[in-house]
Amino acid sequence: MRLGSSIVIRSALQVRPVEDDEVPIWMQVANRGFHQPNRISPAGVELRRRTLIGQRPIAALDGGQIVGTFRSYDVELPVPGAAVPANAVSTVTVAASHRRRGALTAMMTADLTAARERGAVLSVLLASEAPIYGRFGFGPATEECKWTLDAASARFRDDPVGDGLLSLELVEDGDLAEAAPAVYAAAASRMPGAMPRDQLWWQIALGAIEVPWDDPKLTRPALLVRDRAGQAVGTASYRAEPARSGRRHRVDLQLLDLTAPTPAAHLALWRALAELDLVETITAPRRASHDPLPWLLADRRAARQSELSDFLWVRLLDVAAALRARRYAGAGRVVLEVIEPGGGRERLLLNVEPTGSTGSAKVAAGIEKPDLVPGMGRAEVSVSTDEPDVVLEVGALGSAYLGQVPLYQLHAAGQVTEHTPGAVAALGALLAWTPTAAVTQTSF
Ligand SMILES: CC(C)(COP(=O)(O)OP(=O)(O)OC[C@H]1O[C@@H](n2cnc3c(N)ncnc32)[C@H](O)[C@@H]1OP(=O)(O)O)[C@@H](O)C(=O)NCCC(=O)NCCS
């Protein structure tokens, strides 16, 4: 199905691409849907137009009036050991006056069909509410949480800066413009599900472009970590606020962004932030729940996790291509039966062979170690008529696909059926993946 033409849905609603002159009203409908302030300046419209370049904004209309918004765009999404062509979905709203009349269903169905035809192997989104997207075959695949570090009491086990492995520069966020994109790209490639950040994203984040709907832009303090060769290997930016305890001259740091492609850079950044004078606590939202922060500390209880939630949702559009594209931690053979939301079933043999060592990787400045990514098995995937070892819905496989949601949890919750004893453990071991970098999750 192409979105170049319009489609009619139940209750006489229509779905079609947004014209350029409709962008302001499309923005207003979207803002209203998310209960955001709705006074949109010409500069705001201009910036939105720039973000929409190369994207696919669509609308649901009732008699010519926009009542629903939706956009999607292409990304190369990091998955275990590889990156795949993916379709990112965002700005999904339907006006309260027209909800529950099938507008979302029509926009989503048209977009997923078009994405599949374009060759996207999966689609991703962030869900405002958990019950919305399972019916379309999406499953939650990564988690986010807020970490709070009691900086005043934190003691770190190691000191890569003190040991001379890394060096640290105190800069402003605008100074990161040259180094940060490459550091992030290196980290994201080691972090399945980390959304790519384009040039415009960086210009907005680092203050090169003013955001009309945001607070007036102030420069923010930042840290840059370099290895012995002088190469940038980590970045962080933050904002300071008066400490909640009200004590004078004490501050809480709000971490805005922290990117570390290596464990040593991660440690160096957290340690440097915690050791800044006058800092009481550091809060870091949108971090992975499996962040190693507590393990960096002599007293792991100085780090607390809160606000745990799902982050990226994955909808596998071409299951065989998706399974073929990623790498695996080991080897094995499993026959899977994957159930689509409409009830369709696809039976596939997943045959993972080890490809041998991938050589070495630089895991910290000056330290070469065998690649931390284990196995790097490659899969052959073919249609099978054998009895399935494991049966699961496409949303459950989407949840496990990035290697961060353990398959045994989905099995224990009844979302995966095991027909061959041990098959869930075997498939779970294949799909599991160790992220070897740390990033702040990117909203989109
Ligand atoms: C979420 C939203 C886009 C749904 O749009 P919609 O046009 O009402 O959805 P549809 O009519 O296509 O609903 C399809 C099905 O999903 C269900 N559904 C839709 N939204 C739901 C929600 N928030 N919670 C639970 N179920 C929901 C509907 O009941 C319907 O079920 P049915 O087929 O069994 O009748 C709309 O309610 C909205 O704009 N909400 C506020 C903004 C928002 O949260 N957007 C999502 C951003 S990620």
The ligand as a MOL file (V3000), in Angstrom:
LIG
                    3D

  0  0  0     0  0            999 V3000
M  V30 BEGIN CTAB
M  V30 COUNTS 48 50 0 0 0
M  V30 BEGIN ATOM
M  V30 1 C -3.6100 6.3810 21.3280 0
M  V30 2 C -4.4540 6.9890 20.2170 0
M  V30 3 C -3.5390 7.4590 19.0820 0
M  V30 4 C -5.4320 5.9190 19.7180 0
M  V30 5 O -6.0760 6.3810 18.5370 0
M  V30 6 P -7.5080 5.8110 18.0790 0
M  V30 7 O -7.7740 6.3230 16.7140 0
M  V30 8 O -8.5040 6.0770 19.1320 0
M  V30 9 O -7.2280 4.2480 18.0090 0
M  V30 10 P -8.1200 3.1780 17.2080 0
M  V30 11 O -9.5260 3.6660 17.1090 0
M  V30 12 O -7.4640 2.8260 15.9240 0
M  V30 13 O -8.0300 1.9830 18.2350 0
M  V30 14 C -7.6670 0.6710 17.8700 0
M  V30 15 C -7.8420 -0.2310 19.0670 0
M  V30 16 O -6.8900 0.1290 20.0720 0
M  V30 17 C -7.5520 0.3970 21.2900 0
M  V30 18 N -6.8890 1.5490 21.9040 0
M  V30 19 C -6.5870 2.7070 21.3270 0
M  V30 20 N -5.9670 3.5240 22.1890 0
M  V30 21 C -5.8720 2.8420 23.3490 0
M  V30 22 C -5.3250 3.1570 24.6120 0
M  V30 23 N -4.7830 4.3610 24.8610 0
M  V30 24 N -5.3820 2.2190 25.5740 0
M  V30 25 C -5.9320 1.0050 25.3370 0
M  V30 26 N -6.4840 0.6520 24.1430 0
M  V30 27 C -6.4370 1.5730 23.1600 0
M  V30 28 C -8.9660 0.7650 20.8900 0
M  V30 29 O -9.8780 0.5250 21.9390 0
M  V30 30 C -9.2060 -0.1290 19.7100 0
M  V30 31 O -9.5370 -1.4300 20.1940 0
M  V30 32 P -10.6410 -2.3310 19.4200 0
M  V30 33 O -10.0930 -2.5320 18.0420 0
M  V30 34 O -10.6770 -3.5660 20.2520 0
M  V30 35 O -11.8850 -1.5320 19.4270 0
M  V30 36 C -5.2680 8.2050 20.7540 0
M  V30 37 O -6.0630 7.7730 21.8170 0
M  V30 38 C -4.4410 9.3740 21.2240 0
M  V30 39 O -4.1350 10.2650 20.4480 0
M  V30 40 N -4.0360 9.4210 22.5190 0
M  V30 41 C -3.2680 10.5590 23.0670 0
M  V30 42 C -1.8650 10.6890 22.4700 0
M  V30 43 C -1.1040 9.4070 22.5800 0
M  V30 44 O -0.9930 8.8190 23.6390 0
M  V30 45 N -0.5230 8.9810 21.4540 0
M  V30 46 C 0.3070 7.7900 21.3720 0
M  V30 47 C 1.7130 8.2450 21.3620 0
M  V30 48 S 2.8510 6.9090 21.4480 0
M  V30 END ATOM
M  V30 BEGIN BOND
M  V30 1 1 1 2
M  V30 2 1 2 3
M  V30 3 1 2 4
M  V30 4 1 2 36
M  V30 5 1 4 5
M  V30 6 1 5 6
M  V30 7 2 6 7
M  V30 8 1 6 8
M  V30 9 1 6 9
M  V30 10 1 9 10
M  V30 11 2 10 11
M  V30 12 1 10 12
M  V30 13 1 10 13
M  V30 14 1 13 14
M  V30 15 1 14 15
M  V30 16 1 15 16
M  V30 17 1 15 30
M  V30 18 1 16 17
M  V30 19 1 17 18
M  V30 20 1 17 28
M  V30 21 1 18 19
M  V30 22 1 18 27
M  V30 23 2 19 20
M  V30 24 1 20 21
M  V30 25 1 21 22
M  V30 26 2 21 27
M  V30 27 1 22 23
M  V30 28 2 22 24
M  V30 29 1 24 25
M  V30 30 2 25 26
M  V30 31 1 26 27
M  V30 32 1 28 29
M  V30 33 1 28 30
M  V30 34 1 30 31
M  V30 35 1 31 32
M  V30 36 2 32 33
M  V30 37 1 32 34
M  V30 38 1 32 35
M  V30 39 1 36 37
M  V30 40 1 36 38
M  V30 41 2 38 39
M  V30 42 1 38 40
M  V30 43 1 40 41
M  V30 44 1 41 42
M  V30 45 1 42 43
M  V30 46 2 43 44
M  V30 47 1 43 45
M  V30 48 1 45 46
M  V30 49 1 46 47
M  V30 50 1 47 48
M  V30 END BOND
M  V30 END CTAB
M  END
